[in-house]
């Protein structure tokens, strides 16, 4: 539990960067601080690890007043990720990851094990541990910056606009990674952003700030449904109306049935199924409907020419969303990544449950903006042949 009570920061000239801020953050929550430039969100974040000292008020961690703690020890107990990443260029990736554990006098074996564990969490090869930051892409460096904040097993992670300088697709991928790590590890994340879409996608609660004050602190759904005032209403924007549709808030409400084939079948079997179902993409599943990959027409043609097995032909790198993901996140993903469909999997990120396609989102978006027409017919799940991976039966 992190408790912030009557917190203020007053700079010279009596300017209040943060003005009487009070809120409670429960263990394991993802909280986003958001507001316009100069709203006080970054100042509030940095007061939590005492990089900026508060003028008034109190912050407690599990009942302990942080102002009575040694500031160096406090900072070592709180993970911190900034936009500039801050990797040490003269250190290897492994040395960067275990920087704080080294200061905490961890054994060589424990540091080695932690580095290997964390590099796997961000889907990078283990041999990357011996590389230097300059040998990695910007997105890969950002992944290392994220897991470095987790290396010392801190319970609280602070993130100050970590993805602001990244391209939209890399940013989208890292947002998914951060949310997945936060849920998997049960850590408390406090995240500063100026992007409302990012806050809605990631946060359990959003703290909207203006002129140093907390204007509204609530769940994304409650804020979108009941903005506290005109400032909040203008800040979130009318373009997010899709969130207001109570029966269409997660992908589960909009997903349709995908066309699948078991991994032990042949490429010829895949051709027959695709011809029968009139699709140009088919999803490959294993036992218990676990999603393994997908095949399109070009993959199958190449596999048949090379006399390869289906399992050796399929594409394994496939973007997916969990069944409890917010629907508007899938809309943004489809637009950003220029894909026509996104598989829906269970909460363990394994079993294929459904499919979100560009085509089946169109009517949902229209309905959310203009409402359903009086003469609209109920959805039968029937789709045209140019939709990929969709079962029209």
N, C-alpha and C positions, 0 to 999 in steps of 0.2 A: 504494500500500500504506500503510495506517495501522496502526501497531503500538502497542499499549498494554501496558506491562509493569509489574507490581507497583504499580499506581496506587492511591493512598489520599488521602482528604481527611478531615482531622481538625479539627473545630471546637473551640471553647473547651469546657472540661469533658471533654475527651478523647473526645467523641462522634465515632465514625467514620461519616461519611455514605457513603463509599466505602471498601471494605476489601480492599486487595491485589488489585485487578482486573487481569487479564491476558487479552488476546485479540487476534487478528489479523483485520483487515478488508481484503479484497482490493479492488483498484480495480474499480469498476463494480458492486459488490455493494450490495444493499439490506438493511440490518441494522436490526432493531427492538430497542430496549431496552424491556423491560416488567417490571412488578412492582407490588406493592401500594404504597400511599402511604407515602413515607418509605424506599423500598427503595434509593434512591441513583441511580435512572436519569437524572433531570434533572441532578443534580450531575455525573455522569459525562459527559453530553453537553456541559455547559458548560465542562468542563475541556479539551475538545478545541479550543475556540477561545479559551481562557484568559479567558473571562468569569468563571470561578472558577479560582483558581490551585491546583494540586495541592500537597499537603503532602509526599507521597513518590511515587516512581516516575517513569516516563518515557513520553512520547508522541512518536512520530516519524512524520513524513509523508515518504514516499519516502526514508527514512534520515536525515532532518533532525530534530534535536531541537527541538520547538516552543518550549521554554523559552529557547532561544537566539535566537529570532526576535523581531522587534519586534511587540508585541501588536496594534498598530493595523494593520500590514501583514498580519499573520496573519488578522485578522478580515475584512479586505477580500478575502482569498483563499479564504474559506470562506463559502458561502451560509448564511443563517439565516432560518428561518420559525418564528414563534411563534403561539400560539393567538389572541392579541389582534391579529394581523395587522400592526399598526404602520404602516399607511399614513399619510403626512403629509396631514392634511385640507386644508391650504392649497396643496398642490401638485396639479397635474393628474396623471392616470394615467401619462402619458408621463414626467413629471418624477419620479414615484415609481419607475417601472420602472428608469430610468437613474441612480438616485441614486448607486450605487457606481461605475458607469462615469464619472460626472461627477467623483467624487473621484479617480479614476484618470487623469483628464485625457484622456479619449477625445475625438476630434473630434466636432463637431456632426453630421456626416454619418454617422459610425459609430454614434452614440447613436440617431439617428433610425431607421437601418436595423434596429438591434437591437430597438427598441421595436415596430416594425411586425412584425418576425419573431415576437416573443414573444406579441403580442396575437392573432396568428393561431393559435399553438399551443394557446391556450385557447378557441378558437372564439368570440371576441368581435369585434365589428365594429371596423375601424380607427378610425372616428370617436370611439370610446370613449376614445382616447388624450387627447383634449382635454377630457374630463369630469373632475369632481372625485370623490373617493371617496364623498361623501354622495349622489351621483347613481346609485350602483351598489347592487345588492342585497348582502346579506351574503355569499352564495355567490360572486358576481362579484368582490367585494373580496378574498375568499380566493384566488381564481384569480390575481389580480394579485399578491398576496403570495407565491404559489408561484413565478410566473415572475420576479418581481423578484430572487429568490434565484439565478436562473439567468442574470441579465443580464450579469454580469461574467465569465461563462464559467468559474466556479470548478469545480474537479473534485470537491469535497466539499460536500454540502448537509446541514445539520443542521435537523431539524424537531422542535419541542417541542410535542407534542399539538396540531397545527395545526387539527384538525377537531373538537375536543372539544365546542365550543359550538354545533355546527351540527345541524340537523334530520337525521333518518336518510337521507332521499333525497338531500339536498345532499351529505351526508357520503359516501355511497356513490358519487356521481358524481365527487367530488373525489379519492377514493381511486383510482378508475379512471384519472383524469387524471394523478395523480402517478406511478402505476406505468407508464403509457404513456410519460410524459416521461422517466422514469428509464431505461427500456429503450431508447428512441429515441436519447437523448443519451449513454448510457453513463456517467453520473455515479455517484459513490458517495453513497448516501443513508443517513443515520443518523437514525432516527425513534423518538422517545419516545412511548409510548402506554400506556394502562392497559387497553386493549381487546384481548383475545386474538384475537377474530375479525379485527380490523384487522391485527394482526401476522401472522396466518396468511395473510391475503389478499395482503399487500404484500411481505413480507420473503423474502429468500433465506436469511437466517439470523436466528434469534431469540436474544437474550441475556436470560434470565430472571434477575432479581435479587431478593434478599431480605436485608434488614438490611445493605445495602452490599456484599454478596458476590454473585458470579456463581454461580448454582445450576446452570444448564445453558446451554450455547451450542452450537447445532446448527441444522440445517435444520428447517423446520416438520414435514416428514414424519417425520424421525427423532425429534423431540420427541414427536409425537403417537403414534408407534409404540412408543417406549421412553422414557417419562418417567424422569428421573434418580432421583426419590424421591417420597415421598408429597406433599410440598409442590407439586411440579410437577404431579403427577397431579390434585390437588385444584384447582390453579390453572387448568389447561386445561379441566377439567370433562368429565363423562361425555356431555354433549350434543353433543360433537364426534366421536362414534363413527363418523360417516360417513367421516371421513378415514382410519379404520383399514381400510376396504375396499380392498385393494391393486389390485383390478381396476376400481375406480370412482372414481379420484382426479381425473380431468379430465372436462370436458364431452364430449370425444370418445367416451368410453366409454358415454355415456348418450344422446347426441343421436339424433334420428330424422330421416327425410327430409321436408323441407318441400315444400309445393305452390308452384310458381313460375309466372310468366308473363314473357315478354320484353317490354321496354319499348316495342317497336315494334308490339305487338299492340293490339287495341281493347278497350274496356270490355265490349262484348258477348262477346268471346272470354273475358274474365275471368269473366263470369257463367256461361258454359258450362262452363269448367274447374271453377269452384267448385261448381256443381250436380253435376257428374259425380263429383267427389272428396268431396262432402259436407263442405265446410269453409266457414267464414264470414270467413276472412282469407286473402289470397294475397300472396306476396312478389314484388316486381318486380325483375327482374335485367336487366343489360345484357350486353354482350359478355363472354365468359369468366366468366359467372355472377357478375358483380360485383353486390353488393347495392345497390340504388338506393332502395328504399322498400317500402311495402306498401299494400294496399287492403283495406278491410272493406266490408261490405254497404252501410253508410250512405254511405261515400265514393262507391261506384259509383252509388247512387241519385242523389246530388247531381250527379255528373258527367254522368250520362245526361240528367238534367233540363236541365242547362246546356249540353248538347251539347259537352262538353269531351273532349279526347284523354286517353288513359290516363296519359301521362307528365305531364300537367298536373293530374291528379286525385289521384295517389298522395300519401301522406304520406311525407315524407323524413326527418323526425326520428324515428329509431328506435334504441332501446337495443339493443346487441349485445354478445356476449362472444367472445373469441378461443378457438380450438379447444383451446389448451393451458391455459385457465383452470381453476382448481380447481372441482370440482363443488359443494362446499359454498357457494362464493361465488354460484353461480347460484341455489341454494336460497334464500339470504338475499335476493338481488336480487328474486326473484319474490315473496317475502313482503313485503319492504319497499315495493316499487313497486306491489304489487297488480296485477301483470300475469299473463296466462295463458301467455305464451310469450316466449322470448328467442332470436333468431336467432344462430347460431354461424358465425363467419367465420374466415378464415385468419389467419396471424400478421401479415400486412400490412394487416389490417382491411378487406379489400375483398371477396374471393370468399365467397359464401354456401356453406357446407358442410353445415349441418344446422340442427336446431331442438331446443331444450330447452323442454318444456311443463310446466305445473303437474301435468297428469295423468300424464305419464310419469315424473315424479319421485316420485310417491307410492309405487310399489312399491319403488323404490330405497331410500327412507327407511325403509320398513317392514323390508326385508331387512337393512339396516344395523343396525337396533335389535333385531329379533327373529329374524333369520335366515330363510332360505328354508324354506317349508313343504314337507313330503315329497311332497305331491300337486300341487305347483305345476307349471304347464305352461310350456314354453319360450316366451319372448316372440316373437310373430309380427310385431310391429310394427303390428298392427291396432288401430285406435282408434275410439272412438265419434264420432258426428257432431258432438257439441258441443265437440270439441277443435278449436282454430283453427289453420289453416295446416298441418295434418298430412296426409300422403299415406297413406290406408288401404290402398293397393294393395300 
